[in-house]
Amino acid sequence: MDRWLRATVNSWNGLIAATRSEQAFRQELAALAFAVPLAFVITPDAWKRVALIAVLLLLVVVELLNTAIEKLADHVAPTLHPGIGRIKDMGSAAVGVALLLAAAIWLVAIGERLAIL
């Protein structure tokens, strides 16, 4: 039980640090806060609401991992380094792919909702 408590505290501290230091993370949290109630408007199906919310949570996860990679890379190599730059670009690409996935799923759900109206 003690390990779970420490892990929870560490996770909370990581969320706070990301929120304070990363504008992209704050924007994604704001989108998530807006999207959760919107998912209930878009679809009456519980599994579709879960999918709409889950894809945004996936985006948040990818953003957190990208932020962690960038912070570690900056710590290890504070000066410009081509290899580290490529690694950071790959993290950024992962966020971009997650964004495209989220946008595609939301657009399909919105399209279905508009087709019903």
NORNORFEN-V478962 format. One record per residue. N is the residue number from 1. RES is the residue in three letters. PHI is phi in degrees with one decimal (999 if undefined). BURIAL is b if it has 24 or more other ideal C-beta (glycine too) atoms within 12 Angstrom, else e. Layout:
n=N res=RES phi=PHI burial=BURIAL
n=N res=RES phi=PHI burial=BURIAL
//
This chain:
n=1 res=MET phi=999 burial=e
n=2 res=ASP phi=-62.3 burial=e
n=3 res=ARG phi=-62.5 burial=e
n=4 res=TRP phi=-63.9 burial=e
n=5 res=LEU phi=-64.1 burial=e
n=6 res=ARG phi=-62.8 burial=e
n=7 res=ALA phi=-63.5 burial=e
n=8 res=THR phi=-64.6 burial=e
n=9 res=VAL phi=-62.9 burial=e
n=10 res=ASN phi=-61.9 burial=e
n=11 res=SER phi=-63.5 burial=e
n=12 res=TRP phi=-59.6 burial=e
n=13 res=ASN phi=-61.3 burial=e
n=14 res=GLY phi=-65.8 burial=b
n=15 res=LEU phi=-63.8 burial=b
n=16 res=ILE phi=-63.8 burial=e
n=17 res=ALA phi=-61.5 burial=e
n=18 res=ALA phi=-65.4 burial=b
n=19 res=THR phi=-63.9 burial=e
n=20 res=ARG phi=-73.4 burial=e
n=21 res=SER phi=-106.3 burial=e
n=22 res=GLU phi=-123.9 burial=b
n=23 res=GLN phi=-63.0 burial=e
n=24 res=ALA phi=-60.9 burial=b
n=25 res=PHE phi=-65.7 burial=b
n=26 res=ARG phi=-62.6 burial=e
n=27 res=GLN phi=-64.3 burial=e
n=28 res=GLU phi=-69.3 burial=b
n=29 res=LEU phi=-64.7 burial=b
n=30 res=ALA phi=-64.1 burial=e
n=31 res=ALA phi=-62.2 burial=b
n=32 res=LEU phi=-64.1 burial=b
n=33 res=ALA phi=-62.3 burial=e
n=34 res=PHE phi=-73.9 burial=e
n=35 res=ALA phi=-76.8 burial=b
n=36 res=VAL phi=-60.0 burial=e
n=37 res=PRO phi=-66.2 burial=e
n=38 res=LEU phi=-62.7 burial=e
n=39 res=ALA phi=-59.8 burial=b
n=40 res=PHE phi=-73.2 burial=e
n=41 res=VAL phi=-81.7 burial=e
n=42 res=ILE phi=-70.5 burial=b
n=43 res=THR phi=-142.6 burial=b
n=44 res=PRO phi=-83.5 burial=e
n=45 res=ASP phi=-79.9 burial=e
n=46 res=ALA phi=-60.1 burial=e
n=47 res=TRP phi=-67.1 burial=e
n=48 res=LYS phi=-71.9 burial=e
n=49 res=ARG phi=-61.6 burial=b
n=50 res=VAL phi=-60.6 burial=e
n=51 res=ALA phi=-62.9 burial=b
n=52 res=LEU phi=-62.8 burial=b
n=53 res=ILE phi=-73.5 burial=b
n=54 res=ALA phi=-62.7 burial=b
n=55 res=VAL phi=-66.6 burial=b
n=56 res=LEU phi=-74.8 burial=b
n=57 res=LEU phi=-65.1 burial=e
n=58 res=LEU phi=-60.4 burial=b
n=59 res=LEU phi=-59.6 burial=b
n=60 res=VAL phi=-63.0 burial=b
n=61 res=VAL phi=-60.9 burial=b
n=62 res=VAL phi=-63.4 burial=b
n=63 res=GLU phi=-63.3 burial=b
n=64 res=LEU phi=-62.9 burial=b
n=65 res=LEU phi=-64.6 burial=e
n=66 res=ASN phi=-62.2 burial=b
n=67 res=THR phi=-62.3 burial=b
n=68 res=ALA phi=-61.8 burial=b
n=69 res=ILE phi=-62.5 burial=b
n=70 res=GLU phi=-63.2 burial=b
n=71 res=LYS phi=-63.9 burial=e
n=72 res=LEU phi=-64.4 burial=e
n=73 res=ALA phi=-61.3 burial=b
n=74 res=ASP phi=-65.6 burial=e
n=75 res=HIS phi=-73.2 burial=e
n=76 res=VAL phi=-72.1 burial=e
n=77 res=ALA phi=-133.6 burial=e
n=78 res=PRO phi=-66.6 burial=e
n=79 res=THR phi=-94.0 burial=e
n=80 res=LEU phi=-61.7 burial=e
n=81 res=HIS phi=-139.2 burial=e
n=82 res=PRO phi=-59.2 burial=e
n=83 res=GLY phi=-65.8 burial=e
n=84 res=ILE phi=-65.5 burial=e
n=85 res=GLY phi=-59.8 burial=e
n=86 res=ARG phi=-65.1 burial=e
n=87 res=ILE phi=-62.5 burial=e
n=88 res=LYS phi=-64.7 burial=b
n=89 res=ASP phi=-63.2 burial=e
n=90 res=MET phi=-66.4 burial=e
n=91 res=GLY phi=-62.0 burial=b
n=92 res=SER phi=-64.3 burial=e
n=93 res=ALA phi=-63.3 burial=e
n=94 res=ALA phi=-62.1 burial=b
n=95 res=VAL phi=-63.8 burial=b
n=96 res=GLY phi=-60.9 burial=e
n=97 res=VAL phi=-65.1 burial=e
n=98 res=ALA phi=-63.2 burial=b
n=99 res=LEU phi=-63.0 burial=b
n=100 res=LEU phi=-62.8 burial=e
n=101 res=LEU phi=-62.1 burial=e
n=102 res=ALA phi=-61.8 burial=b
n=103 res=ALA phi=-61.9 burial=e
n=104 res=ALA phi=-62.2 burial=e
n=105 res=ILE phi=-65.4 burial=b
n=106 res=TRP phi=-65.4 burial=b
n=107 res=LEU phi=-65.0 burial=e
n=108 res=VAL phi=-63.2 burial=e
n=109 res=ALA phi=-64.3 burial=b
n=110 res=ILE phi=-66.5 burial=e
n=111 res=GLY phi=-60.6 burial=e
n=112 res=GLU phi=-63.4 burial=e
n=113 res=ARG phi=-64.8 burial=e
n=114 res=LEU phi=-66.9 burial=e
n=115 res=ALA phi=-66.8 burial=e
n=116 res=ILE phi=-73.6 burial=e
n=117 res=LEU phi=-69.3 burial=e
//
